[in-house]
Amino acid sequence: MNAIEAARWYFNQAADLMGLSANMRKLLLTPEREVKVQIGMEMDNGDIGTFIGYRVQHDSARGPMKGGLRYHPEVDADEVVTLAQLMTWKTAVVNIPYGGAKGGIAVDPKSLSRGELEKITRGFIDAIHDMIGPDKDIPAPDMGTNAQVMAWALNQYEKFHGFSPACITGKPLELHGSEGREEATGRGVVIVTEAVLKKLNRPLAGCSVALQGYGNVGSFAAKFLDEAGAKVVGITDVAGGVWNPAGIDVEALSRWTEKHKGLAGFAGADPLTNDQLLRSDVDILIPAALGGVLTEEVAKEVKARIIIEAANNPTKPAADELLHRREVVIVPDILANAGGVTVSYFEWVQNRQHFRWDLARVRKELDRVMVDSFDRVWQIAQEKHVSLRTAAYILGIGRVGRATVLGGI
Ligand code: GLU
């Protein structure tokens, strides 16, 4: 099952329980607009580079469409459609006034110089600037992009449309960004981890955690887990990682990776592969990297009793069913990693009001949104005797469906 079929499978599981008609399913699943563009540019060495960029606007029933820009060699039309759809349910689960979108370029950003990265970003915005905007579609960072890329994107957009900081979120603080946006997804992951443990009558302090991915989400999740007293025992990135059953010194690891641009060689921990990490003997497993890593084969050997999906789409449906049968509690992506888009919303609100919030306010509001959303999803799961994933889809699809019908089809 590929990613698009997997997303449809999860959707249908909820839609079946909701008694949604075939016509309504088709309407909700079909993206409003899919755009594929060419980005042609001169590379530093004088060669001509031709890249393909995508923007998919999945659904606008609840508001302007919202979603990140991913720069990764595996970006393709199917992946972007899938991720755009996930954004529609995600914004609905946390009840922020947006629809869902996603975009990206099929490129390895690490293969580009800084100048080329700027050029490709400006070229992409040249191609899509007419379809985005503060009231239409608001891009943000995703895998392979960051605040600097957002700064270039905004600057290019404003060349056509004038001052409009609310068009892009995840911007640098110096350019209308928000306090707490960079840490938001990782922080949200830890808020829902604490929330699920509370329901299970367990404190986070002392729990062992394995974390796959040490990018923006994984690194902030590790930091906040450590601060909350959890024992982070395993962390990996694309090249492998580190393992210490006594608990990794997260602060020292952060200093190490900054200096050495990777986890490898960190003293005070043993080497660990991604495969070993997913199967490691821990209380909590947090996939915070690419999608599709939890296959049926891996799921059979997962020892963690709780999985928090910090990545988008990390669990294949067959693995999901198996883990559900084994009573492993999974907090699904559309809830667990919604902290990022939630603080993007706060950034957009601040930009529109020309008023800045301090970090304490951003954190307090994020906490409220994540805990309320988690409680709502938990309640649906209890009432309907379904997994947290199906409950989150029921909540998200229900809100989008009702907005669609109320607005008039
Ligand atoms: N890329 C992030 C996500 O998948 C954030 C999107 C946003 O802030 O709009 O949720």
Boltz pocket constraint, residues with backbone or C-beta under 6 A from the ligand:
constraints:
  - pocket:
      binder: B
      contacts: [[A, 66], [A, 67], [A, 68], [A, 69], [A, 138], [A, 139], [A, 140], [A, 141], [A, 142], [A, 143], [A, 169], [A, 170], [A, 312], [A, 337], [A, 338], [A, 340], [A, 341], [A, 342], [A, 344]]
      max_distance: 6.0
